[in-house]
Amino acid sequence: MRTQVAIVGGGPSGLLLGQLLHKAGIDAVIVERVSGDYVLGRIRAGILEQVSIDLMDEAGVGARMHKEGLVHEGIEMLFGGERHRVDLNKLTGGKNVMVYGQTELTRDLMEARSAAGLPTVYEAQNVRVHEFDSTHPYVTYEKNGKSERIDCDFIAGCDGFHGVCRASAPRSAIKEYEKVYPFGWLGLLADTPPVNHELIYVNSPRGFALCSQRSATRSRYYLQVPLTDKVEEWTDDAFWQELKLRLDDKGRRDLVTGPSIEKSIAPLRSFVTEPLRFGRMFLAGDAGHIVPPTGAKGLNLAATDVKFLHDAIVEFYKDKSEAGIDDYSRKCLGRIWRAERFSWWFTQLMHRFPHDEAITSKFQNAELDYLMNSESGLKTIAENYVGLPLDFGASKR
């Protein structure tokens, strides 16, 4: 098989890149190691920045998102038993975020790809990338007992943290930075109305909590828990009781509980790979970086990678220029490190760490009090939360 771009990974990053390339008249084949149903079964974040919204529109798959997505103009911060609102819209000159589950976004992209008859290989086994340091890279895999090969001009590594693409990069050419946090997030999904129309970030003496949502009738809640906890140890009733202990009186009154439709514990880490380009192979999304979910940056950073990579590939074919692919890693990493910093800072600010001294919570409350009572402090949170401009701090190439 011959194509222009071989995309390894059929999650939202790979699907979005494939759809954007299709719109630009560039051929791409997606190879995914698991089934489509498995991909859709992953429960992930649902906060979209404007860059992600714009890319879905550009890909021609934004109609349902605009119909069902919930525009949020602010967030609430709960600490010291009191709530404080961060007016994202006002503080950023009219910018907002949208709540639209990653599962639904992925479904929209899958359906568009299927409707266009574009090639996607699910349940591909033993996927390997070859000769990406040359002008003739290729991908091999096994399917139904047969060995297959895809010759291409470029390989897009959209295959996640445990994928084959980053693992195949020469160790002498790659540097990895990582911080693993000493706790996880226990998440519960329920078909109950959200406790609040906007997200509530909670700094509690009992640990962090987040009240989020997927729709007006589906809620997503998180609790900070030790890494030693097992999801099987948490009954629904135990989860709801602990959440109530971390909320304020209003939250306890307004909280509607119900049976969970999914529960899981996710570890938190900060991780960045440098560089993101290895010859004709490019890393995008979780293959190149992971952020703690506190700042809702993971999917949005992946979308930015996809935009930069799409633009570079289009420039290569349309203008016969390699300037974009040469600059891909630098442009992505500038934005990645700013988002990593915000996510790390926000995580430090809102969570209880093992072995923290009593004074640490006093420092957190004092900083939160300052931020909530300072226009500059509020603006710092707001402009990072909605997403910094694509060209923020960028120098001209």
PyMOL commands that set and color helices and strands:
alter all, ss='L'
color gray80, all
select helices_A, chain A and resi 12-23+36-41+50-58+63-68+88-91+102-115+164-168+171-173+231-233+236-246+249-254+285-287+293-295+298-319+323-350+358-372+375-386
alter helices_A, ss='H'
color red, helices_A
select strands_A, chain A and resi 5-8+28-31+47-48+70-72+74-79+82-87+97-99+120-121+125-130+138-143+146-151+154-157+175-190+200-203+209-213+219-226+260-274+277-278+281-283+289-290
alter strands_A, ss='S'
color yellow, strands_A
deselect
rebuild
show_as cartoon
